[in-house]
Amino acid sequence: MLVHLGYTMTMKLQIIIGSTRPARKGPMVARYVEQIAKNNNKFTEVELLDLVDYNLPLLDEVEMPSTGIYAHEHTKKWSAKISEAQAYIFVTPEYNAGYPASLKNAIDYLYKEWGDKPAGIISYGGRSGGKNSADGLVKVLNKIGMKVVEPQVNIVRFTEIFDQNEMLIDDSYTISIKAVVDKL
Ligand SMILES: Cc1cc2nc3c(=O)[nH]c(=O)nc-3n(C[C@H](O)[C@H](O)[C@H](O)COP(=O)(O)O)c2cc1C
């Protein structure tokens, strides 16, 4: 808990799982990131956000997201949740050289909520570690005014750092993920 001029300040980090398909590996990678973030004293709260829990249809609001005028309960719920945090980490796979449509849709729903807040990106994939996905996401996050921090972490052949029970067996990426958390 940070104390500033007699006030207590909460610093909340949300880790957003970008994929939504059944049997996805996103939560496994996100839990690894979550553990590292929880060991960092910077954030008073670290929350894992699963897009599946918000069940957002393809963007169905009439007004532009920048107005903050939302007709639907699912948008209001998503907006309220994202408004709680001061920083974010997007955990994303690579789907055909991009990031999942589920993640783009969830981002596009909102505007001011993302504000000029800091964002880190952890991608995972095969030989490139999801680098195409992360590069595409950087452009989008910059466009909505977020401050994307370095380093970019692309977890190469990510299945090899976990065992069959989804337990981490190779912590090669811990230092670079920690560096992202430190920069937020
Ligand atoms: C639709 C689709 C497209 C994919 N395209 C790529 C790709 O372009 N590059 C890559 O490294 N892996 C690709 N993969 C493999 C994913 O990296 C791997 O399936 C990963 O587990 C996907 O993340 P998820 O399990 O959280 O959905 C693709 C997977 C899917 C389902």
The ligand as an ORCA input file, in Angstrom:
! r2SCAN-3c Opt
* xyz 0 1
  C      -6.397    -20.049    -35.093
  C      -4.987    -20.332    -34.675
  C      -3.944    -19.799    -35.391
  C      -2.622    -19.985    -34.980
  N      -1.609    -19.341    -35.639
  C      -0.358    -19.370    -35.112
  C       0.674    -18.544    -35.645
  O       0.468    -17.793    -36.583
  N       1.901    -18.588    -35.046
  C       2.152    -19.397    -33.969
  O       3.278    -19.374    -33.433
  N       1.203    -20.193    -33.446
  C      -0.041    -20.197    -33.992
  N      -1.037    -20.973    -33.458
  C      -0.693    -21.903    -32.374
  C      -0.843    -21.222    -31.030
  O       0.344    -20.550    -30.686
  C      -1.187    -22.222    -29.943
  O      -2.295    -23.018    -30.347
  C      -1.561    -21.547    -28.642
  O      -1.864    -22.517    -27.666
  C      -2.771    -20.623    -28.833
  O      -3.086    -19.954    -27.630
  P      -4.381    -20.372    -26.784
  O      -4.180    -21.827    -26.440
  O      -4.337    -19.504    -25.549
  O      -5.576    -20.168    -27.646
  C      -2.348    -20.796    -33.850
  C      -3.423    -21.360    -33.151
  C      -4.721    -21.127    -33.538
  C      -5.865    -21.704    -32.727
*
